[in-house]
Amino acid sequence: MAVPKLYAGVKLRELRGRLGLTQRAYAEKLGVSLPYLNQMENNNRPVSTTVVLSLAREFGFDVTELQSGDEARLVGDMREALADPVFPGPTPALADLRLAAANAPLLARAFLDLHTAYRQTHERLASLDAALGREDPRLDPSPWEEVRDFFHYCDNYLDPIDRAAERFATRAGATPIDAAAVAALREAGVTLVWAEAGPLRSYDAATKTLTLAARAAAPTRAFNLLLQLALVAHRPLLEATLDLGRFHTPAARDIARIGLANYFAGAALMPYAAFLAAAEDSRHDLERLAARFGASLEQVAHRLSTLQRPGSKGIPFFFVRVDPAGTITKRHSATPLQFARYGGACPLWNVHQAFETPGRWLRQLAETPDGVRYFCLARDVSKPGGAFNAPTRRYAIGLGCELRHARALVYADHMDLDATDAFEPIGISCRICERKACHQRSVPPLDGRLRIDADQRGILPYEVE
């Protein structure tokens, strides 16, 4: 397979801006001519090996950042947005979308923000009880989607918070992390109360009283202790990170604050360096990692998807959680695989089958329409309500990586990774999927022409031309 050329003009321009160098001085340090640098910065030429080596040698730049996943995310998001019926004309070619994502990422994101605002306005106007009586016609963007995109475009890795959590875990030493969290909370003046009933976590800021549910599983209790510690003892760090996010609404900022506290809790429960070493040593055995760090399988899977620290990156994983209706409730991808921004995931993906085989890991070899192959894991996870009459929440989690990393996972043992016919054809969502003969297609592709013949009926009542 030919090695793809590396176009990273935006990254080159960003680094030059941070260094405060003129284009001529930058070209001299990289050992290239000024016209050649100009062409690379405008993505008219790929980044050469000489430039990659010079970036590392002259500036200590982590060259793996040149292959940021932002471009793939933007392309996937724009393709889905452009499949909306509001754009009746022909869909821009994939090459044009890649060019826009590579050369004008801020413009691409502005387009996505505009489409999101349109979609939210359209949905709210369709609901009379939401539209009537509203004095201000301007509609704020959905705070949930804004926060989701914030983490999405940060690669789900937040370096200052991750390192602060790791320092806390290091100071704890041999002390169990939950006991260290209790001690730190008490040092901050927080009183801890265990309750047999009520919510999992409740904090009274006026009295500095933290009430936790005694019925919760040990990983959940530890996680909530660390989450509250982040909100109490690391508030300045959280607020500084929120300032960088520039959220449009107070609601989005409040949701993001909880997300950052959750991130701190996961990073303290599974500190970066120790967790990465244990993951590699165990060949990413989630159950062994859960036992080693006192975490749940979902917490471990999510943490694996965040190991993107510059200079010390783990395997790029995607992570997703879906409910029994197929709705994606958590998603992140450090791989080229992207998820639908709206609606459910591809029905051919094994994460949906996990509900049918509780307690078992499902393995799948999958291929997306762009030809990239993946190794996928899926398993159901249940969250009991703590009482006989309390409802049990059921989810399925999916974790996976590109096929070239599969042999580093214990789950890939005894699988024929070279069998071409073993790969399931999956997509992002039906409305933008390019496959013409998918037996599970729910709706036609919005950018494809259909041929309908009343005298012929195949798998679908139409053919995609």
Secondary structure, DSSP 8 states (H G I E B T S, - for coil): --------HHHHHHHHHHHT--HHHHHHHHTS-HHHHHHHHTTSS---HHHHHHHHHHH---GGGGG-THHHHHHHHHHHHHTSTT--S----HHHHHHHHHH-HHHHHHHHHHHHHHHHHHHHHTSHHHHTT-S-------HHHHHHHHHHHTTT--HHHHHHHHHHHHHHTTS-HHHHHHHHHHHTT-EEEEESSS-SEEEETTTTEEEEETTS-HHHHHHHHHHHHHHHHSHHHHHHHHHHHT-SSHHHHHHHHHHHHHHHHHHHHS-HHHHHHHHHHTTS-HHHHHHHHT--HHHHHHHHTT-EETTEE---EEEEEE-TT-BEEEEEESSS----SSSB--TTSGGGGGGGSTT--EEEEEE-TTS-EEEEEEEEEEE--SSTTS--EEEEEEEEEEGGGGGGSGGGTT--TT-GGG-EE--S-GGG---SS-TT--S--TTS-EE--TT---SSSSEE-
